[in-house]
Amino acid sequence: MNGFQDALKRAFKKHGGTITQDICPKHNCNKITVNGNEVCPQCKKEHDDMAITQKFYKDEAEYKKRIHNKIITEFLQTKSIMPKNLKNSLLDMSFDNYYPNTQEQVKNVHMAKNLIAEYNDGAEGNAFIQGKVGRGKTHLAMSMLKEFDGKGLFISLAEMFSLLNASVGASRDYPYTKEYFNNLLDQADLVVLDDLGAEAAIKDGRASGTTIQRLRPFYERSKRVITTSNLVPAEIESAYTSRVRSLVFSGTKNSENRILRFTDGNDYRLGGHAS
């Protein structure tokens, strides 16, 4: 009997096991009985090692997932541009507290969940949510950001343009410059541009050249943009040029979940559910 078998015999006699005459065909060694079960010691070791390895990778995967979720949650919370007085209520919005009260809203929730599933599978291209004030456009857009498995960014266009306007003539250490926003867009995997049309006064149905110039990079630098607006497509083209309309709707033909419209229902902010 070789040294391995001798050591095995001593070990299992100590713990009440015995070595049998049966040979493991895989390892060509004697099997053993422990607690009435006959096993190959080397097969048992391989099984135990595999279980330890699987548990390690499972624990590591769960750890990496927690870190990933922490990073994307912090990015959304700290990098998004929104009015300070609305920040807490905006960040509280989710599918869990969106309560549709019309069939159209039920359909839009279904489409929104399908859309974010597409994005999580790697799909690119934009989406458009249009409807009257208070129908739940912003709530639905924020809900999608919460379910997105990447760095999502919420930008109130009115707030963003206010910050950019303040950069004119500001001190050199003023943070919210064109370069700041370009860098922010380059970090984000999905951007929500909220309330297109409310970011600047539109004179005679037309936005200023400066507004259009500032708006275009938000679409040109982003792979996925969800735009919410009270405006219909023709009004967007009239106010911002056909080029901006084309950017807003780029990729919306990729699937049936890319354009969501709210045409009925009550204003949630006047006693309804969502906002």
Secondary structure, DSSP 8 states (H G I E B T S, - for coil): --HHHHHHHHHHHHTT-EEEEEE-TTT-SEEEEETTEEE-HHHHHHHHHHHHHHHHHHHHHHHHHHHHHHHHHHHHHHH-B--GGGHHHHHT--GGG----SHHHHHHHHHHHHHHHHHHTT----EEEEESTTSSHHHHHHHHHHH-SS-EEEEEHHHHHHHHHHTTT--TT-S-SHHHHHHHHHH-SEEEEEEETSSS--BTTB--HHHHHHHHHHHHT-S-EEEEESS-HHHHHHHH-HHHHHHHTTTTTSSTTSEEEE-SS--GGGTSS--
